Amino acid sequence: MQRGKISFGKIQLNVNKTPAEPSKADQDAGGFKKMDKQQMIRQIEDVAEDLESQHLKEVMGISGFGRKAAKVFDINEQIAKARTAAPPAPEQAPDDDDGDVIGPLPPGAADAAAAQPAASETKTKTAQTADGDADDVDDDEEPSDGDSDDEASLPRRIPYTHEVQMQHGSRAVLALAGDPSGARIVSGSIDYDMCFWDFAGMDSSMRSFRQLQPCENHPIRALQYSVTGDMILVISGNAQAKVLDRDGFEKLECCKGDQYISDMSRTKGHVAQLTSGCWHPFNREQFLTAALDGTLRIWQGFRVKEQLQVIKTRAQGGLRTSASACNYNRDATLIAAGCVDGSIQTWDTRKMYVNTTHCVRDAHQKGSEITSIVFSYMGQQLATRCNDETMKLWDLRNFKKPMHSWSNLYSRYDTTDCCFSPDDRMLVTGESLAKGQTEAHLYFYSTQSFEQVQRIPVAGSHVIKTLWHPKLNQLFVSCGNGIIKCYYDEHRSIRGAKLCVVKTHRKRQPMEMVGVSQIITPHALPLFRQEKSRSSRKKMEKARMDPVKSKRPDLPITSGQGGRVASSGGTLSSYVIRNLGLSKRVDDDQDPREAILKFAKDAAENPYWIAPAYKQTQPKAIFSEKLPADDSPSSAKKSKTEPDTT
């Protein structure tokens, strides 16, 4: 057996192969044949290129161009090395059971041998089926165990191990909102006050750093921070919504519509009391408001003259109904409104706001207003709270009937709300105090099993607003007695109220005042007699009269020259006259008439200005004669003679 050589990229192995017959082309290659002109020119060009490349190699000092030559391997040598390096094969002991059966088997043995594999296959299939059933049972039981574990762990997810309270005032707190970053919260009450709370600046006394009245004589119904946290939407009992900055300074006020226009789409704003409002989920310049005039209005940016869109809410027969609550979903594709007739209506923001996308007329009891409507964080569920003492959970994929309804939740205020937990596993709401009840509670319900997870006693007053901040993992609850309670967990919650409780409240140092007792001795000698105690005003007046104690400046000199300038000679004219070298000093206090008349005699005896001018022409002055008092001057115009009547 002859083996050829192997080259890189191509293996040639000729084993017992007969040599192929030479082809006709190979036979012709050894002799001479005719070559046409083109082939001859091509060969000449190839020879010229070879000569040129060889000359270039010699000049550059290299051996060749392009890739290296393929390395040639000897396959016989490689096989010999592999055989030498290979380990010896292990010897197997002969096994009679596993050995091949030589010859035919007896009939009984053949049947037993045929039955044994069938039985083994049956056992294997039975075992596999049993294992599969067991696995199915385990798979079916594992989710139930997981669900039960999750349901059991829900109470541990509620941050209520510690609590702290903040005093807003003495009236009910109707509005509560938190900054998206968790640095501040704002609260508004029925007594028109709005308080700002900063967790980084508060101490354990939990006092607000600012309190103001943005809407005079109107209760604050709703508050909400924008998505960036730099603006606050204020919804009050007025028809005009306001936008404040983080520090409480007003940035804009929506305009009010004309109340004498019946078509609400023609007005520039709301004409009735506002009920609710919210910001756009990701557009910091757009917000939504609802009012008792039967409209929802979308406001864009700071163009306060007119709204962007007007949405009308309709009742069963097409009549006008008012929206008591409104909200956006998380991706801003739906606007939901809860009306005073108990209906829920939604609109798609990508379409015209003419027809509703979803409309459930009998969502709640007719005539009872819906106080809160909120979407879940995942956006598939919707929760509503109503004054008919119910709270309902809805699925947007099947919006005809609620998933579950919780009852016996008394609500006194029309701003009582509900909220989802950050993981959408629980629904939280509060209750108002019914007659005969001493303490209100905060209820937690599971959104999967619809069972009550926890009930927390809050205070001896109504529970109105509930805020579960997703970033802080803290619960803020506003009450009807002006108290805001904050619940947090020592391990699960971060920042927020935990920053304040560790700061001690610094008390002001009291001012020490020592009273001086006075002994009255009316018959004491003048040397030992004490002055009577006088009031501070009398002491100040007496000290004012003393030139030493009052440090009175020196008075100006009224006479004499030199030194300080007198008050009478302090004018510019007197200064100029003195510097001109006049002999006589001008006294500003003398009478100017007397100063002129004292030169009258000298002027009559020695005239200087007028008399010398007429000395030659009229040396003697001629004056007009005085006429008697009864003589009247002759008239230049003759009087008109009256005609003779005779």
Beta strands, then each sheet from edge to edge (+ up, - down):
strand 1: 6-7
strand 2: 72-73
strand 3: 162-167
strand 4: 173-178
strand 5: 184-189
strand 6: 194-198
strand 7: 210-212
strand 8: 220-225
strand 9: 231-236
strand 10: 242-245
strand 11: 250-253
strand 12: 274-279
strand 13: 286-291
strand 14: 295-300
strand 15: 309-312
strand 16: 323-328
strand 17: 334-339
strand 18: 344-348
strand 19: 358-360
strand 20: 370-375
strand 21: 381-386
strand 22: 390-395
strand 23: 404-406
strand 24: 418-420
strand 25: 426-430
strand 26: 440-446
strand 27: 452-459
strand 28: 463-469
strand 29: 474-479
strand 30: 483-488
sheet 1: 1+ 2-
sheet 2: 3+ 30- 29+ 28-
sheet 3: 4+ 5- 6+ 7-
sheet 4: 8+ 9- 10+ 11-
sheet 5: 12+ 13- 14+ 15-
sheet 6: 16+ 17- 18+ 19-
sheet 7: 20+ 21- 22+ 23-
sheet 8: 24+ 25- 26+ 27-
end
